[in-house]
Amino acid sequence: MSEWKEYKLGMLGWVITGKTPSKNNPVDWGNEIPFITPSDYKNYGKFARAADRNLSQIGVERLRNKILPPNSILVTCIGSDMGKVVMNKIGVITNQQINSIIPDSNLVLC
């Protein structure tokens, strides 16, 4: 019988907290990069492939937050949606109510 190994999340990859651009800057919003918020989770099963809102390239640059690569793990961390999890299938950015884990692709845990 095998034992479960315990790891700190930081040992499994990189933990990223999202950010939200101002709604007062319309130039930040467009259709370049999906911007995921907890309200988008209602549209998902296990995987996120789109979002209700998208950022422009200017918005992405001004936000200065990492675009999450496909197969990152997105976890809601605030409010009534806390603890919901999806995996993105495209590059996305999230708001501050979502913490994400970018798995270390060099790590093998089996």
C-alpha positions as CSV (number, residue, x, y, z in Angstrom):
1,M,0.0,0.0,0.0
2,S,1.5,3.4,-1.0
3,E,1.6,6.4,1.2
4,W,0.4,9.8,0.0
5,K,3.2,12.4,-0.2
6,E,2.5,15.9,1.0
7,Y,3.8,18.9,-1.0
8,K,3.4,22.6,-0.4
9,L,1.7,24.2,-3.4
10,G,4.8,26.3,-4.2
11,M,6.7,23.1,-4.7
12,L,4.2,22.0,-7.5
13,G,4.4,25.1,-9.6
14,W,3.8,28.8,-9.4
15,V,0.9,30.4,-7.6
16,I,-0.6,33.5,-9.3
17,T,-3.3,35.9,-7.9
18,G,-5.3,37.7,-10.5
19,K,-5.9,41.4,-10.9
20,T,-8.8,43.5,-12.3
21,P,-8.3,46.5,-14.6
22,S,-10.5,49.5,-14.1
23,K,-13.9,49.5,-15.9
24,N,-13.3,53.3,-16.4
25,N,-10.6,52.6,-19.0
26,P,-12.6,51.2,-22.0
27,V,-9.3,50.8,-23.9
28,D,-8.3,48.0,-21.5
29,W,-11.2,45.9,-22.7
30,G,-11.4,44.2,-26.1
31,N,-11.2,40.7,-27.5
32,E,-7.6,39.6,-27.2
33,I,-7.3,37.6,-24.0
34,P,-10.2,36.0,-22.0
35,F,-10.7,37.6,-18.6
36,I,-12.1,35.0,-16.2
37,T,-14.0,35.9,-13.1
38,P,-16.0,33.6,-10.7
39,S,-19.2,34.4,-12.5
40,D,-17.8,32.7,-15.6
41,Y,-17.6,29.4,-13.8
42,K,-21.4,28.9,-14.4
43,N,-20.5,28.3,-18.1
44,Y,-17.8,25.6,-17.3
45,G,-17.7,22.0,-16.5
46,K,-14.1,21.0,-15.8
47,F,-12.5,23.3,-18.4
48,A,-12.4,27.0,-19.2
49,R,-12.3,27.8,-22.9
50,A,-13.7,31.3,-23.0
51,A,-15.0,34.2,-20.8
52,D,-17.8,36.7,-20.8
53,R,-15.3,39.5,-21.0
54,N,-12.0,39.9,-22.7
55,L,-9.0,42.3,-22.4
56,S,-7.4,44.2,-25.1
57,Q,-3.6,43.9,-25.7
58,I,-3.3,47.4,-24.0
59,G,-5.3,46.1,-21.0
60,V,-3.0,43.0,-20.7
61,E,0.1,45.2,-20.8
62,R,-1.3,47.7,-18.3
63,L,-2.4,45.0,-15.9
64,R,1.1,43.5,-16.0
65,N,-0.2,40.1,-14.8
66,K,0.9,36.8,-16.2
67,I,-1.2,35.2,-18.9
68,L,-1.9,31.8,-17.5
69,P,-0.8,29.1,-19.9
70,P,-3.2,26.3,-20.9
71,N,-3.6,23.6,-18.2
72,S,-3.3,25.9,-15.3
73,I,-5.5,25.3,-12.3
74,L,-7.9,28.2,-11.4
75,V,-9.4,28.2,-7.9
76,T,-12.0,30.7,-6.7
77,C,-10.9,32.0,-3.3
78,I,-13.5,34.5,-2.2
79,G,-17.3,34.6,-1.7
80,S,-20.0,32.1,-2.3
81,D,-18.1,30.6,-5.2
82,M,-15.1,29.8,-3.0
83,G,-13.3,26.6,-3.8
84,K,-14.6,26.0,-7.4
85,V,-11.9,24.7,-9.7
86,V,-11.4,24.7,-13.4
87,M,-8.5,24.1,-15.8
88,N,-8.0,26.5,-18.6
89,K,-7.5,25.2,-22.1
90,I,-6.4,28.6,-23.6
91,G,-4.3,31.4,-22.3
92,V,-6.3,33.6,-19.9
93,I,-6.0,36.3,-17.2
94,T,-8.2,36.1,-14.0
95,N,-9.4,38.7,-11.5
96,Q,-8.3,38.9,-7.9
97,Q,-11.0,36.5,-6.7
98,I,-9.1,33.6,-8.4
99,N,-5.8,32.1,-7.4
100,S,-4.1,29.9,-10.0
101,I,-1.5,27.3,-10.1
102,I,0.8,27.0,-13.1
103,P,2.1,23.4,-12.7
104,D,5.8,22.8,-13.0
105,S,5.9,20.7,-16.2
106,N,9.3,19.2,-15.2
107,L,7.8,17.7,-12.0
108,V,6.6,14.1,-12.0
109,L,4.6,13.0,-9.0
110,C,3.7,9.4,-9.9
